[in-house]
Amino acid sequence: MDLYNLTLHEVRDKIRAREISAKEVLDSVYSRIDAVEQRIDAYISLTRDKAYEAAQDVDKRLAQGEKLGDLAGIPMALKDNISTCGIKTTCASKMLENYIPPYDAQVYKKLKEAGAILIGKTNLDEFAMGSSTENSAFKTTRNPWNIERVAGGSSGGSAAAVAAGEAFFALGSDTGGSIRQPAALCGLVGFKPTYGAVSRYGVVAYGSSFDQIGPFTKDVEDCAIVLNHLCGHDEKDSTSLAIEHGDFKEALNKDIKGMKIGLPKEYFGEGIDPEIRKIVMEAVKKMEGLGACVEETSLPYSEYALPVYYIVASAEASSNLARFDGVRYGHRTSNYEDLNDIYVNSRSEGFGDEVKLRIMLGTYTLSSGYYDAYYNKALKVRRLIKQDFEKAFEKYDILISPTSPTTAFKIGERTDDQLAMYMSDICTVPVNIAGIPAISIPCGFSGGLPVGMQIMGKALGEASIIKAAHGFQRNTDFLGKRPTL
């Protein structure tokens, strides 16, 4: 039996029943990594020694009769912009190539305390800026369904690792769709929680008012389990919400009869591949057949989401990345004559082209004379987009759309077409602008590649999303399919 093909909850049950040990699970995953990683390039670094120490501790606790939690002994991966004490956190950038944090991110701390075992740090677009994981300074991650195609981005390494059986779950960061889009392209469940539901402490910032950490999993039940350990207040994060989230597992195995579903027409129109539209609509009909009430609706300000996102997120990136100057943090050039040379050469050598582009765009929109014309105006439209969602959720329990306008595109296909690359996030960006939760789940295949369906909910409506997603999952077999490598 290939343990790496099992879901998190299936492995948990076997560990609890003492059918397998945590070490055996770890052996299976690392053997899988040894077999396929050279073709996938999901990881930047592996943590074998620390992982086996953690597995030994879990097996010892199990032998002593201790009751273990849902995540005890489960191998996981972290996107390499999540701080890990004593383990390199590079953000896939030369700027932080040798950076070792002195502390753990809150999300990692919570998962570690729950018994999850870190097996490695995954590849990403540099500083989480991209939609294909081609912007990494170190490697391009490949899609396990077709290694000639991208895994999505910016969390492509995390998505590819789970899809290829190289981890049972992984964390990514989602600034404009960077969990949901690669989840769709790799045939996984990817969840972006409500802004503030999960601590951002210890996550290297890109766009601070958009960034949110969430999981990649093989099915919706696994997603609910991981969310239970991620959500919660953190006093170290000033944007963290001081509320109780409840047990998301209680939303599983529920009847979706009577759920009101809205289909925003703007998300099914121009720019969406007709085959993607057809597959998602077939999935919606399946949910309608399960008793859900479906109506078309409108989110009219959605057409402005991409320009709003790239103005505001780039402005925040410009501010957040100013600290990496070769003096306080990050790579320092060896080619300088004065302080100005250190600043200019360190940043020129340390940052890649996409990061430089967004820093320059952000600096421009924040500059004197352009702040009101661009940044301030974008903030006003951001509020209108948020109000669109608030109005829709007065009538509907959830909204549904495609996650990505296309299936996974070929590596190199969009590297010279900036607009086409940015359009990859056309369906996901509005969710981050509004700060609401959303999930991507597999709903079919086109040309042998996975298609994702996005389910959006009102702020703190994670339970409704899980209920709908699991209701759909229980009546399909898309999540049981695995890529052949």
Stockholm file with secondary structure:
# STOCKHOLM 1.0

chainA/1-485         MDLYNLTLHEVRDKIRAREISAKEVLDSVYSRIDAVEQRIDAYISLTRDKAYEAAQDVDKRLAQGEKLGDLAGIPMALKDNISTCGIKTTCASKMLENYIPPYDAQVYKKLKEAGAILIGKTNLDEFAMGSSTENSAFKTTRNPWNIERVAGGSSGGSAAAVAAGEAFFALGSDTGGSIRQPAALCGLVGFKPTYGAVSRYGVVAYGSSFDQIGPFTKDVEDCAIVLNHLCGHDEKDSTSLAIEHGDFKEALNKDIKGMKIGLPKEYFGEGIDPEIRKIVMEAVKKMEGLGACVEETSLPYSEYALPVYYIVASAEASSNLARFDGVRYGHRTSNYEDLNDIYVNSRSEGFGDEVKLRIMLGTYTLSSGYYDAYYNKALKVRRLIKQDFEKAFEKYDILISPTSPTTAFKIGERTDDQLAMYMSDICTVPVNIAGIPAISIPCGFSGGLPVGMQIMGKALGEASIIKAAHGFQRNTDFLGKRPTL
#=GR chainA/1-485 SS CCGGGSCHHHHHHHHHTTSSCHHHHHHHHHHHHHHHHHHHCCEEEECHHHHHHHHHHHHHHHHTTCCCCTTTTCEEEEETTBCBTTBCCCTTSGGGTTCCCSSCCHHHHHHHHTTCEEEEEECCSGGGCCSSSCCCSSCCCEETTEEEEECCSSSHHHHHHHHTTSCSEEEEEESSSTTHHHHHHHTCEEEECCTTSBCCTTBCCSSTTTCEEEEEESSHHHHHHHHHHHBSCCTTCTTCCCCCCCCGGGGTTCCCTTCEEEEEGGGSSTTSCHHHHHHHHHHHHHHHHTTCEEEEECCGGGGGHHHHHHHHHHHHHHHHGGGCSSSSSSCCCSCCSSHHHHHHHHHHHHSCHHHHHHHHHHHHHHSTTTIIIIIIHHHHHHHHHHHHHHHHTTTCSEEEEESSSSSCCBTTSSTTCHHHHHGGGTTTHHHHHHTCCEEEEEEEEETTEEEEEEEEESTTCHHHHHHHHHHHHTTCCGGGCCCCC
#=GC SS_cons         CCGGGSCHHHHHHHHHTTSSCHHHHHHHHHHHHHHHHHHHCCEEEECHHHHHHHHHHHHHHHHTTCCCCTTTTCEEEEETTBCBTTBCCCTTSGGGTTCCCSSCCHHHHHHHHTTCEEEEEECCSGGGCCSSSCCCSSCCCEETTEEEEECCSSSHHHHHHHHTTSCSEEEEEESSSTTHHHHHHHTCEEEECCTTSBCCTTBCCSSTTTCEEEEEESSHHHHHHHHHHHBSCCTTCTTCCCCCCCCGGGGTTCCCTTCEEEEEGGGSSTTSCHHHHHHHHHHHHHHHHTTCEEEEECCGGGGGHHHHHHHHHHHHHHHHGGGCSSSSSSCCCSCCSSHHHHHHHHHHHHSCHHHHHHHHHHHHHHSTTTIIIIIIHHHHHHHHHHHHHHHHTTTCSEEEEESSSSSCCBTTSSTTCHHHHHGGGTTTHHHHHHTCCEEEEEEEEETTEEEEEEEEESTTCHHHHHHHHHHHHTTCCGGGCCCCC
//
